[in-house]
């Protein structure tokens, strides 16, 4: 499940397991915090000057510091007039 633009604050996660082996079961929970602009070690090398809905374009990105044996998650924000975030492209770097 993805929660896009969650409200700030404390969250509680409940897992209802079906067909578990009985008793307690372990689950993995991953969380990421991605700022709307700036931060991290993701760099955009090139991108179209503008975007048109329903068309495609190429965005070249690079990532420094993606340590081996780790899993990284990132986003490229697409901004419009007034620096309004129009959408995001999410991706992962799996060095595991």
Secondary structure, 3 states (H helix, E strand, C coil): CCCCCCCCCCCCCCCCCCCCCCCCCCCCCCCCCCCCCCCCCEEEEECCCCCCCCCCCCCEEEECCCCCCCEEEEEEEEECHHHCEEEEEEEEEECC
